[in-house]
Amino acid sequence: SQSRYEYGNRLEFTFIEPPTPQDNHIQKADNFKVRIGEEAVDSEIYYIESCSLSLYSGGKKIYGPFDMTPVGNQDVTSEREHNLNDLEDGTYEYIVSCWNKEKGTTSLSRKITIDRKAPVLNFVTPTPANGSVINEGSFEVRVAGNEKLGFCNIFLNGQGGPMTEDKKTGQWFISFTGLPENVYNFLVSCSDLADNSIS
């Protein structure tokens, strides 16, 4: 996807951050605002005359095109915006097309993912099974999620600490060594890239 087109003979504008999310942003909120602003061409501003926004999912248009609203004074503003609300979980592409009679039409696009579901975790090998009895003072705990995880913590008998991501597998793990004979309980808590958490 593109954030800006470089055509000297066409209208040039860019996404304004904030409030526009960065390209490929992942968030929990089911709404966001898209705002664009015109860029000068040869030190001149060719004021945007109209802009429309369309929303796509899986390559299919599901919303729009709808006119974007001028920000501020409609006669002189070079900015337009539009709010997108009540979106279901999923990955979307939004395309903004703006027009000026001197420069024609230019289109920009970005992608965003809405994710409000907590990840699903599973303990994987070599994590000891629940209720296991082992004859050494060391063991490894490893978890896998049904989606990419952003962070994991483990609590061993109430004492918390961070786990490490295995970049090759996407699993998270931690090794304990030199433990005295005892009964150990561990709890793992992880968050996905949208900060949905599960324990």
C-alpha positions in Angstrom: 0.0 0.0 0.0 1.0 3.6 -0.6 1.0 6.6 1.7 1.8 9.2 -1.0 2.1 9.3 -4.8 4.9 11.2 -6.5 3.4 12.6 -9.7 4.5 16.2 -10.4 1.6 16.8 -12.8 -1.0 15.5 -10.4 -2.6 16.6 -7.2 -0.5 15.6 -4.2 -1.7 14.9 -0.7 -0.8 12.8 2.3 -2.4 11.1 5.2 -2.2 13.2 8.4 -1.0 11.3 11.5 -2.7 11.5 13.9 -5.6 11.0 13.7 -5.0 8.7 10.7 -3.6 5.4 11.9 -0.2 4.3 10.5 -0.2 1.9 7.6 -0.9 -1.7 8.8 -1.9 -0.5 12.2 -3.5 -3.1 14.6 -6.0 -1.9 17.2 -8.9 -3.0 19.5 -11.2 0.0 18.8 -13.8 -0.6 16.1 -13.6 2.9 14.8 -11.0 5.3 13.4 -10.7 8.6 11.6 -9.0 9.2 8.3 -7.6 12.7 7.6 -5.7 13.9 4.5 -4.0 17.1 3.7 -2.7 18.5 0.5 1.0 19.0 -0.2 2.5 21.9 -2.1 3.6 21.4 -5.7 6.2 23.9 -6.8 5.4 26.0 -3.7 1.7 26.1 -4.7 -1.3 24.6 -3.1 -3.9 23.4 -5.6 -6.9 23.2 -3.2 -8.7 19.9 -3.1 -12.1 20.3 -4.6 -13.5 16.9 -3.5 -12.4 13.6 -1.8 -14.1 10.3 -1.4 -13.3 7.3 0.8 -14.0 3.6 0.1 -13.4 0.7 2.4 -12.4 -2.8 1.2 -12.3 -6.2 2.9 -10.8 -9.3 1.2 -10.6 -7.3 -2.0 -14.3 -6.4 -2.1 -15.7 -2.9 -1.5 -17.9 -2.9 1.6 -18.3 0.8 2.1 -18.4 3.9 -0.1 -17.4 5.8 -1.9 -18.5 8.5 0.5 -17.5 12.2 0.4 -15.0 13.3 3.0 -15.8 16.4 5.1 -13.7 19.6 4.8 -11.8 20.4 8.0 -12.4 24.0 9.0 -13.3 26.7 6.4 -14.5 24.8 3.3 -13.4 27.6 0.9 -9.7 27.6 1.9 -9.0 24.3 3.6 -6.7 21.7 2.1 -7.8 19.0 4.5 -10.6 16.4 4.5 -11.6 13.7 7.0 -14.0 10.9 7.5 -14.9 8.6 10.4 -15.3 4.9 10.1 -17.3 3.2 12.9 -18.7 -0.1 14.0 -16.2 -2.3 12.2 -16.1 -6.0 12.7 -12.8 -7.8 13.4 -10.7 -8.1 10.3 -8.2 -6.5 8.0 -9.4 -3.6 5.9 -7.9 -1.4 3.1 -9.2 2.1 2.8 -8.7 4.2 -0.4 -9.0 7.9 -0.6 -9.4 9.6 -4.0 -9.1 13.4 -4.3 -9.8 15.7 -7.3 -8.8 19.1 -8.5 -9.7 20.4 -11.9 -6.1 21.6 -12.6 -4.4 18.5 -11.3 -6.9 15.7 -11.8 -7.4 12.8 -9.4 -4.9 11.1 -7.1 -5.6 8.0 -4.9 -3.9 6.8 -1.7 -4.5 3.6 0.3 -3.6 2.1 3.7 -4.5 -1.0 5.7 -5.7 -1.5 9.2 -6.6 -4.5 11.3 -9.4 -4.5 14.0 -8.8 -7.1 16.6 -10.9 -7.3 19.8 -10.5 -11.0 20.5 -8.1 -12.3 23.1 -5.6 -14.8 21.8 -5.9 -18.6 22.5 -2.9 -20.1 24.3 -1.6 -23.6 24.5 1.3 -25.1 26.4 3.7 -26.9 24.0 6.6 -29.3 24.4 8.7 -29.4 26.5 6.4 -27.8 29.1 5.7 -30.3 31.9 2.2 -31.6 32.0 -0.1 -30.4 34.7 0.6 -32.5 37.9 3.9 -33.7 36.7 6.6 -34.9 39.0 10.1 -34.4 37.8 13.4 -35.5 39.4 15.5 -32.4 38.6 15.5 -28.8 39.5 15.0 -27.4 36.1 12.3 -27.2 33.4 11.1 -25.1 30.5 7.7 -23.5 29.9 6.7 -22.8 26.3 3.5 -21.4 24.9 2.0 -20.9 21.5 -0.8 -18.6 20.4 -3.4 -18.8 17.6 -2.1 -15.4 16.5 1.1 -13.4 16.8 1.7 -12.5 20.4 3.2 -9.2 21.5 4.3 -10.0 25.0 4.1 -12.9 27.6 4.7 -13.0 31.4 4.9 -16.0 33.6 4.2 -16.2 37.3 6.0 -19.0 39.2 4.5 -19.5 42.6 3.3 -15.9 42.5 6.7 -14.4 41.3 6.3 -12.7 37.9 8.8 -12.3 35.1 9.0 -11.8 31.3 9.2 -14.7 28.8 11.3 -14.6 25.6 10.0 -14.9 22.0 11.3 -17.7 19.8 11.6 -15.7 16.5 11.6 -18.9 14.4 8.4 -20.4 15.8 6.6 -17.4 17.3 6.4 -19.3 20.6 7.3 -17.8 23.9 9.4 -19.6 26.5 11.4 -19.4 29.7 13.8 -21.9 31.4 14.0 -22.4 35.2 17.2 -23.9 36.7 18.5 -24.6 40.1 15.1 -24.9 41.7 14.9 -26.5 45.2 12.5 -29.4 45.8 9.0 -28.0 46.0 5.6 -27.9 44.4 5.6 -25.2 41.7 2.6 -23.6 40.1 2.9 -21.4 37.0 0.5 -19.0 35.3 1.2 -17.5 31.8 -0.3 -14.3 30.7 0.0 -13.0 27.1 -1.1 -10.1 25.0 -1.6 -9.9 21.2 -0.5 -7.0 19.0 -3.8 -5.2 19.7 -3.1 -5.6 23.5 -5.9 -8.1 24.0 -4.7 -10.3 26.9 -5.3 -13.8 28.2 -4.1 -15.9 31.2 
